């Protein structure tokens, strides 16, 4: 493969991967994942601390979580980052003035 073709191939792959990464970030959480929000506390650095054992549910399936602190991309629940699920389910939107 010539250097010109190698460069074009590298550019193409980086564009594909960048597109996949951005589309994954912007996809809405379109499944119902139940969490006990009162068991979690959001920390100032954006991580979440779980104070007691709890279940995260998706329909008939459940995952048991042990007390710990979770940062972004630490744990995946039913195909979604736990911190993303907590942000969508447990953070109250800012009140409109």
MDAnalysis code that builds the backbone (N, CA, C; Angstrom):
import MDAnalysis as mda
import numpy as np

u = mda.Universe.empty(291, n_residues=97, atom_resindex=np.repeat(np.arange(97), 3), trajectory=True)
u.add_TopologyAttr("name", ["N", "CA", "C"] * 97)
u.add_TopologyAttr("resid", np.arange(1, 98))
u.add_TopologyAttr("resname", ["UNK", "UNK", "UNK", "UNK", "UNK", "UNK", "UNK", "UNK", "UNK", "UNK", "UNK", "UNK", "UNK", "UNK", "UNK", "UNK", "UNK", "UNK", "UNK", "UNK", "UNK", "UNK", "UNK", "UNK", "UNK", "UNK", "UNK", "UNK", "UNK", "UNK", "UNK", "UNK", "UNK", "UNK", "UNK", "UNK", "UNK", "UNK", "UNK", "UNK", "UNK", "UNK", "UNK", "UNK", "UNK", "UNK", "UNK", "UNK", "UNK", "UNK", "UNK", "UNK", "UNK", "UNK", "UNK", "UNK", "UNK", "UNK", "UNK", "UNK", "UNK", "UNK", "UNK", "UNK", "UNK", "UNK", "UNK", "UNK", "UNK", "UNK", "UNK", "UNK", "UNK", "UNK", "UNK", "UNK", "UNK", "UNK", "UNK", "UNK", "UNK", "UNK", "UNK", "UNK", "UNK", "UNK", "UNK", "UNK", "UNK", "UNK", "UNK", "UNK", "UNK", "UNK", "UNK", "UNK", "UNK"])
u.atoms.positions = np.array([
    [0.845, -1.166, 0.000],
    [0.000, 0.000, 0.000],
    [0.894, 1.233, 0.000],
    [0.583, 2.163, -0.847],
    [1.392, 3.373, -0.942],
    [1.115, 4.279, 0.253],
    [2.029, 5.173, 0.563],
    [1.813, 6.092, 1.684],
    [0.547, 6.929, 1.504],
    [0.258, 7.279, 0.264],
    [-0.942, 8.080, -0.015],
    [-2.204, 7.286, 0.339],
    [-2.244, 6.005, -0.043],
    [-3.392, 5.167, 0.263],
    [-3.487, 4.873, 1.766],
    [-2.352, 4.690, 2.409],
    [-2.336, 4.433, 3.851],
    [-2.897, 5.638, 4.601],
    [-2.507, 6.836, 4.187],
    [-3.008, 8.052, 4.825],
    [-4.517, 8.179, 4.619],
    [-4.972, 7.941, 3.393],
    [-6.405, 8.033, 3.090],
    [-7.186, 7.003, 3.907],
    [-6.632, 5.818, 4.044],
    [-7.290, 4.777, 4.827],
    [-7.355, 5.175, 6.296],
    [-6.278, 5.728, 6.828],
    [-6.252, 6.156, 8.229],
    [-7.269, 7.268, 8.471],
    [-7.360, 8.204, 7.550],
    [-8.331, 9.295, 7.679],
    [-9.748, 8.737, 7.652],
    [-10.006, 7.811, 6.733],
    [-11.342, 7.230, 6.619],
    [-11.728, 6.520, 7.917],
    [-10.822, 5.700, 8.462],
    [-11.123, 4.963, 9.685],
    [-11.317, 5.906, 10.870],
    [-10.526, 6.952, 10.955],
    [-10.700, 7.884, 12.074],
    [-12.034, 8.607, 11.971],
    [-12.487, 8.911, 10.754],
    [-13.789, 9.555, 10.583],
    [-14.912, 8.596, 10.973],
    [-14.781, 7.331, 10.588],
    [-15.793, 6.333, 10.946],
    [-15.862, 6.172, 12.462],
    [-14.706, 6.016, 13.100],
    [-14.682, 5.835, 14.549],
    [-15.181, 7.067, 15.284],
    [-14.852, 8.245, 14.809],
    [-15.343, 9.478, 15.432],
    [-16.855, 9.565, 15.300],
    [-17.379, 9.162, 14.173],
    [-18.827, 9.163, 13.969],
    [-19.523, 8.193, 14.882],
    [-18.935, 7.019, 15.073],
    [-19.533, 6.035, 15.979],
    [-19.504, 6.524, 17.409],
    [-18.407, 7.130, 17.801],
    [-18.295, 7.621, 19.171],
    [-19.292, 8.740, 19.437],
    [-19.443, 9.656, 18.499],
    [-20.366, 10.765, 18.734],
    [-21.805, 10.298, 18.697],
    [-22.134, 9.336, 17.831],
    [-23.515, 8.862, 17.785],
    [-23.864, 8.085, 19.050],
    [-22.894, 7.403, 19.642],
    [-23.150, 6.672, 20.883],
    [-23.398, 7.643, 22.029],
    [-22.702, 8.767, 22.029],
    [-22.886, 9.751, 23.086],
    [-24.236, 10.442, 22.997],
    [-24.733, 10.650, 21.795],
    [-25.934, 11.448, 21.637],
    [-27.212, 10.630, 21.606],
    [-27.094, 9.317, 21.599],
    [-28.300, 8.506, 21.583],
    [-29.048, 8.647, 22.900],
    [-30.361, 8.830, 22.835],
    [-31.120, 8.920, 24.082],
    [-31.205, 7.558, 24.758],
    [-31.345, 7.584, 26.050],
    [-31.540, 6.352, 26.809],
    [-32.995, 5.956, 26.596],
    [-33.228, 5.014, 25.692],
    [-34.594, 4.699, 25.276],
    [-35.108, 3.394, 25.872],
    [-34.585, 3.005, 26.969],
    [-35.068, 1.824, 27.675],
    [-35.300, 2.211, 29.124],
    [-36.194, 1.519, 29.778],
    [-36.503, 1.846, 31.173],
    [-35.586, 1.041, 32.078],
    [-34.689, 1.740, 32.726],
    [-33.798, 1.119, 33.698],
    [-34.148, 1.721, 35.054],
    [-34.586, 0.874, 35.969],
    [-35.024, 1.335, 37.281],
    [-33.856, 1.301, 38.268],
    [-33.671, 2.417, 38.953],
    [-32.657, 2.494, 40.005],
    [-33.293, 3.128, 41.242],
    [-32.807, 2.756, 42.395],
    [-33.253, 3.373, 43.644],
    [-32.386, 4.607, 43.868],
    [-32.896, 5.738, 43.438],
    [-32.100, 6.965, 43.488],
    [-31.669, 7.339, 44.901],
    [-32.479, 6.987, 45.911],
    [-32.124, 7.345, 47.280],
    [-30.916, 6.563, 47.790],
    [-30.506, 5.520, 47.095],
    [-29.328, 4.750, 47.494],
    [-28.039, 5.367, 46.948],
    [-28.160, 6.297, 46.000],
    [-27.002, 6.913, 45.363],
    [-26.881, 8.374, 45.769],
    [-25.628, 8.842, 45.840],
    [-25.345, 10.250, 46.121],
    [-24.354, 10.733, 45.068],
    [-24.669, 11.862, 44.440],
    [-23.746, 12.424, 43.442],
    [-22.666, 13.225, 44.150],
    [-21.415, 12.982, 43.773],
    [-20.271, 13.656, 44.370],
    [-19.895, 14.885, 43.543],
    [-19.201, 15.845, 44.145],
    [-18.822, 17.067, 43.423],
    [-17.985, 16.813, 42.164],
    [-17.226, 15.714, 42.124],
    [-16.377, 15.430, 40.960],
    [-17.125, 14.694, 39.845],
    [-18.454, 14.480, 40.024],
    [-19.251, 13.820, 39.000],
    [-19.419, 12.322, 39.210],
    [-18.695, 11.762, 40.160],
    [-18.868, 10.336, 40.451],
    [-20.120, 10.153, 41.317],
    [-20.521, 8.913, 41.491],
    [-21.693, 8.587, 42.307],
    [-21.292, 7.560, 43.350],
    [-21.790, 7.715, 44.577],
    [-21.507, 6.771, 45.649],
    [-22.784, 6.033, 46.013],
    [-22.681, 4.710, 46.032],
    [-23.783, 3.853, 46.431],
    [-23.594, 3.519, 47.901],
    [-24.602, 3.814, 48.732],
    [-24.461, 3.662, 50.178],
    [-24.880, 2.298, 50.709],
    [-25.663, 1.541, 49.923],
    [-26.128, 0.229, 50.373],
    [-26.344, -0.671, 49.163],
    [-26.470, -1.974, 49.419],
    [-26.762, -2.894, 48.316],
    [-28.072, -2.485, 47.666],
    [-28.121, -2.540, 46.358],
    [-29.348, -2.201, 45.655],
    [-29.389, -2.934, 44.322],
    [-30.576, -3.004, 43.759],
    [-30.747, -3.629, 42.450],
    [-31.002, -2.569, 41.395],
    [-30.439, -2.802, 40.226],
    [-30.743, -2.002, 39.049],
    [-31.530, -2.935, 38.151],
    [-32.736, -2.513, 37.749],
    [-33.635, -3.412, 37.031],
    [-33.919, -2.925, 35.618],
    [-34.093, -3.900, 34.738],
    [-34.528, -3.657, 33.366],
    [-35.521, -4.765, 33.037],
    [-36.804, -4.463, 33.200],
    [-37.819, -5.484, 32.977],
    [-37.696, -6.589, 34.006],
    [-37.555, -7.836, 33.525],
    [-37.459, -8.976, 34.443],
    [-36.023, -9.241, 34.902],
    [-35.068, -8.465, 34.396],
    [-33.665, -8.668, 34.739],
    [-33.232, -7.669, 35.812],
    [-32.293, -8.095, 36.644],
    [-31.790, -7.207, 37.684],
    [-30.312, -7.492, 37.930],
    [-29.599, -6.441, 38.297],
    [-28.201, -6.545, 38.705],
    [-28.105, -6.069, 40.143],
    [-27.395, -6.819, 40.962],
    [-27.187, -6.423, 42.349],
    [-25.874, -5.663, 42.427],
    [-25.937, -4.448, 42.952],
    [-24.735, -3.627, 43.102],
    [-24.373, -3.532, 44.569],
    [-23.091, -3.654, 44.851],
    [-22.556, -3.515, 46.202],
    [-22.152, -2.055, 46.419],
    [-22.128, -1.593, 47.668],
    [-21.705, -0.219, 47.943],
    [-20.317, 0.062, 47.359],
    [-20.214, 1.173, 46.654],
    [-18.958, 1.584, 46.024],
    [-19.146, 2.981, 45.452],
    [-18.075, 3.531, 44.926],
    [-18.128, 4.802, 44.202],
    [-17.876, 4.502, 42.742],
    [-18.721, 5.051, 41.881],
    [-18.659, 4.787, 40.448],
    [-18.360, 6.072, 39.698],
    [-17.378, 5.993, 38.806],
    [-17.057, 7.109, 37.920],
    [-17.579, 6.779, 36.526],
    [-17.527, 7.755, 35.657],
    [-17.973, 7.556, 34.281],
    [-17.223, 6.370, 33.669],
    [-17.969, 5.497, 33.014],
    [-17.459, 4.303, 32.328],
    [-16.900, 3.231, 33.266],
    [-17.195, 3.311, 34.564],
    [-16.746, 2.273, 35.493],
    [-17.567, 0.996, 35.363],
    [-18.876, 1.141, 35.187],
    [-19.737, -0.037, 35.165],
    [-20.823, 0.136, 34.111],
    [-21.102, -0.960, 33.432],
    [-22.102, -0.999, 32.376],
    [-23.320, -1.756, 32.894],
    [-24.507, -1.143, 32.787],
    [-25.739, -1.818, 33.186],
    [-26.674, -1.878, 31.983],
    [-26.943, -3.084, 31.534],
    [-27.847, -3.316, 30.415],
    [-27.467, -2.510, 29.173],
    [-26.159, -2.396, 28.940],
    [-25.672, -1.712, 27.741],
    [-25.474, -0.218, 27.895],
    [-25.663, 0.311, 29.085],
    [-25.505, 1.750, 29.318],
    [-24.576, 1.988, 30.491],
    [-23.871, 3.108, 30.445],
    [-23.005, 3.500, 31.543],
    [-23.871, 3.849, 32.761],
    [-23.540, 3.303, 33.929],
    [-24.336, 3.530, 35.132],
    [-24.461, 5.019, 35.446],
    [-23.393, 5.779, 35.300],
    [-23.474, 7.203, 35.618],
    [-24.461, 7.914, 34.689],
    [-24.540, 7.480, 33.450],
    [-25.505, 8.067, 32.506],
    [-26.940, 7.755, 32.944],
    [-27.176, 6.527, 33.374],
    [-28.500, 6.133, 33.864],
    [-28.866, 6.974, 35.084],
    [-27.917, 7.149, 36.000],
    [-28.176, 7.941, 37.201],
    [-28.437, 9.401, 36.863],
    [-27.678, 9.947, 35.923],
    [-27.892, 11.338, 35.508],
    [-29.302, 11.529, 34.959],
    [-29.775, 10.578, 34.159],
    [-31.098, 10.716, 33.554],
    [-32.224, 10.437, 34.544],
    [-32.008, 9.534, 35.480],
    [-33.086, 9.134, 36.375],
    [-33.100, 9.854, 37.721],
    [-31.941, 10.292, 38.181],
    [-31.853, 10.746, 39.566],
    [-31.486, 12.220, 39.746],
    [-31.162, 12.921, 38.698],
    [-30.825, 14.336, 38.820],
    [-32.050, 15.144, 38.419],
    [-32.504, 16.004, 39.332],
    [-33.654, 16.836, 39.025],
    [-33.231, 17.960, 38.085],
    [-34.010, 18.213, 37.041],
    [-33.671, 19.310, 36.142],
    [-33.762, 20.639, 36.877],
    [-32.955, 21.586, 36.434],
    [-32.969, 22.918, 37.061],
    [-34.353, 23.540, 36.903],
    [-34.830, 24.150, 37.968],
    [-36.157, 24.765, 37.926],
    [-36.130, 25.995, 37.033],
    [-37.164, 26.123, 36.209],
    [-37.265, 27.286, 35.323],
    [-37.717, 28.484, 36.131],
    [-37.159, 29.637, 35.768],
    [-37.510, 30.884, 36.473],
    [-38.753, 31.495, 35.880],
])
